Structures are given as structure tokens and as C-alpha cells.
Amino acid sequence: MRRLIPLSGPLLRLTGVNFLASIGFGMYASGNAIYFTRYVGLPVSQVGIGLTVAGLVWLPLSIHLGRFADKVGARGATVFMGVAQVLLLVAATAVHGLVEFVVVVSLLGVFVQGGWICREALVAEMTDSEARVTVSAYLRSAFNVGIILGALAAGLALTLDDAPAYLALILGSALAEAAATVLCLGLPKRAAGPEWRADVVPIRNAVRDVPYLTLSVLYGLLAVGDIVLRIGIPLWIVTHSGLPSGLGAWLYGLNAVLVVALQVPLSRAAETFGGVRRLLLLASFASTVSCLAIAVSTGMPALVGVSALVVSVVLLSLSEVWSSAAGWKLRYELAPPQAQGTWGGVFALGSSINLVLGPAVVTLVVERYAATGWAALSAGFLLVAAAVVPAMAWALRTRATGRAGAPREVAGSPQTKEAKTKGVKS
């Protein structure tokens, strides 16, 4: 583990928190739909509606979840979110009807998203601005490995397909989250001082930071590539390509391996805003070409079709890595130092556009428009590329003039450098 994650002290512990939390999330996310249909006995349509509601109900609360981290400290907020998740996962084992189901999964959605927002605020509290992208890259790699392990555990439970296995799946998810929460208790508390007075920046200022919100939306539009990977390509394989249906799972596995392997080395290019601009453009162009590769994969000999889809997955993986690194730099560096949680909530809100629109757009492309739809989606990624440069210039300009919603001295220029040891604040 130490070789893969060359961090030490509190940052290594934070990596462990992220890793354990991702195992729990991977177990829950990969098996919740089957659990509630097979074990609880709810109709598929009701489960679909409930999980959709759970995926959306957190959106209007995201800024307040981040604000909570600013006020009480990211460590305490993360622990609170973890405890809430554990209790709700245990409660999920007692669900028997639709109303209970919707309440439990909706609250779970709120606290899962809150946990992510608070852990990002933890990174801001524990590291200086120069280390955050690198640390986030390591955390993301650990997160992806945890997701894979959680999904494998869920796959075992689904294969056994009996009540004890389904119950163990949910309780195992709760156990992993509980372990992450206990580990989080060992992280250092936030140092007291005026830097962390959350009331210095009113919450309304975060909502009015339109340049920041615009960048988060563009980031979310790039993240539609993840929906293409998870939903679009598997559906395309089954309905249009004539290739083996299991190919989609292998391609998704290829994506997971590439992201884990490339996230850290390729994230180093995001050290400057010029590098961020280039990464966002590269991510947009990679997604553009990937959609065209999917379009030409149909009606071809099997080897050509598979090769085209492999090329598409490689490009989408690169886009994911590049856009993630750029997103971390923007999310942290353009936010006021003492309101990282609040602005992180804004970024989560804007970037969630991929979750709101992505599944509908991608399934529409596959089902109704086929190759023409992929070409249109490709053009959409080009439009994102065209918007990135002026949007970044706008955001940087508002910070230079102090018009980003925060006081001029904290409006988003690189944060005050302190004595650091390996990126950790002293």
C-alpha cells in the first residue's frame, strides 16, 4: 500500500479513510437495486423511482453540507456523515415498504454526497494549495481500487442470490463505512484561527459566484463521458454492435485499470492554470473522438468493432483523468480559503449536471439516433472545449478584481503559504 500511495502520516490515514469508504460505497451502489427488489421485495419500478429521487434530493442541500464542514471543521463533519451513513445502512435492513425505502435511500444519498464534500474539505484543511491536486489524485486512485473491491464483493452476494448474502452485502457496506469513520477520528483537528471563520464569507456569495458555477457545470458536462462508459457503451454493444454482451464489463474494467494507473502521473500537469486549461481542452477533444469511435464500431467486422470500442474507452479514460485533475485545481484554488466546504458544495451542485442529464441523453443517443446521435454528442464535447477558455478567463478575472463573491483578500488567488511537511499543514 505504501508503495502505491507514497504519502505518510495524516495523509496516509486520509487515504485509508477514502479507501474504506469507497469499498462500502462500491458494495452498496453495485447491489442496492437488486437488494431492494430481491430481498425486500419491492417492484422494480418503485426501486427505480426511489433511487432516482435519492440521486437528486441532495442537490439543493449540497452548499449547506459544505457550509456545515466550514463551520464545525471538516473532520467532525466527515465523522458525522459517516455515522449517519452507518445508521441508515443498518436501517435499510429493516425496510419493508415503499415509504420507508424512499426515506432511507434519500437520506443515504444526502449523507453519501455530504461525506464526499466533507472529505474534499479535509484535503483543503490538511494540505497547502500546491499539494492538493497530487493528494487528490492519490485519494482518487485509492477510491477507484476500493470501488472495484466493493463491486466484486457485491458480485459475490448477487451470485449467491439468497437472503443471508443480500443482508451481508448491506451490513458489509455499513461495516466498511464504520471502519472509515473510526479511522477518520485519528485525523488532526482543524487549528483554530481567523482563517477558518466561515462567517467571513456569507453563503449567498457562493451561490452568486457565477464564474465558479459555470466552470463546475462545464466540468460536469465533461463527466458525461463516465455515463457513456457505464451506460452508453454496454447498451450500444447489446443493441447495435453484434458483439458479445459481456464485452461491456471488460471494457469498464479496462477503464478502471487505466484510471488507477494514470491518475497520479497525468495529474501533475494541473499545477498551473495554464496546465488546467490544456487538460480541459485535451479532455474535451478525447471525449469528442471517443464518441466518433463508438459510432463507427457498428456494422464492422468483430475485430474492427472491438478495436474501435477499445480506442473509445482509452480516450474516455484519459478524458476522465485529465478532467479530474483540472477539476481539483479549479475546485480548490478558486475557492476562498475559509469557505472551501461551501464552495465545494457549489462545485458539486454544478458538476452534478452529468448525473441529471447524462443518463437520459446517452440512452436517447443509443436507442433513437444511433451513429447520428454519437456525432451530435461528439459536437457537444467540442462546444465544451470552446467554452472552457473564456470561462476560465472570466473566473480568474473576477478573482483578480475581488468580484468573485468573497472579500478581495481571499477571493481565490493562491492561498497563503505556510510551513509544510510533505504537503501537510503544520
Steps between C-alpha positions, in 0.01 A plus 500: 500500500780740593665447160178573316412798725830669596337725759570498871344596830156664487483489119555125498224467759273718285575270206391208716178682587428554132588139415273347764213738421526411132481127575177560689363722225600248231314223682188712547491662157562172315239301687235735638252461213513120519486505881182705511331294228612148595538524879251772594258404222423842354392525133776596257313817398478621860867430562590693185294800608637491855863483390440784253357716779796406720738613228339844479382594849849596618546763228332797672679406823853475358605855588365464854687170540821680406413788730462253785860386441621861508323571828578190706821391330535249219610215726200529730266542204646193327456293816140619531427405139659159553301423815179601322582269208566206732170550683306534174660189349400304809151651470488379138495142630165576668333658195178326394299757305527775241485798738772363728710414196480849349575668834802280575661511154436875468668573832781265403546697179528823699757366745705314237534820298561693819781261585669565166467877538636488855795279404591750230487773765732280709755507218479881500550515878791256508707608198631812334377611159800355317442148635125467459486371143764234568339392827158490331646282224626247756165509679320444169721201419429348841131577452489320165673192641249498785208530260629199305534292817155606617348411164670158510355438846157603373543268203563209736183580695297526180641169379400323822155658459359417842374700797812464721722617213287808432488584870877457526542735203326790675654432841842461337456844345411638844804329654737652241355846559526453876868407464558810287330716763708357785817556297391859434490567875879474501544790258618831648242757601488827314722764657301786650551843348342777293585313177213260571230747598231380261282804566758722326354387165116497496342193343313717249836600352567140404169477314579825318844386386376440145847456342582225750161335445549522123832316521342233717223449241757466221684247713173313549433498126841340444405240761221382268781285362465287814132444414608397150732242659252363753180514297558602139764249390336193665163593345664563162671161509174320575274689259717601203843341482431128475793444738484283815295671770766426765745725315357803681613371839852432370521849352385655827769298675755638253388850591543430871854370450601794280363760742675343800829478307493843336326730748808598702761543222266688265365727775834676535415708194234682705750691714426828320186654353662483158540127552138474615384673183696255286369200693138609459552549127671161471216337694240661273678391183553146632129468578416639157706238318379223732138557396599482133683173569184354653298611199725315252511180708167373367468304176870417502684167528526391863869583531448850361196560720678388816806707410286811450336452839836443670627825346187675626547368855867600506408852388216526752737380774753767406222758497393391847854525637572837337168660595522370859843657551383828348184492710693466826716800419195712417292375791766581762701787356206721403322461834553728802732331753254516789201384294639195320207287608238749384662556161554123476123464536455745214742302286319176583168661408620626162689185407198283579356593161650176369287302746185696419526512120759237414297177525205642304720649226718191459210254492320722248811500281521120507131418462379757247783667311783243488805625306341840438447539873862417576606764248275754673641408841848536353409851387377572853843422642651736243270774628630436851854544366398831343353622830789398726747776411265800543345346813839461665602852400176631652553315829863611534409859413231519770748376758763750395249783548340358816158454336468125552272523800773493766696784658779605270773368724354147482330519165682203360859586426746230611469461872748614761803273516579357841765268635424159351639150530428289191198713420345481848421821682699539816 
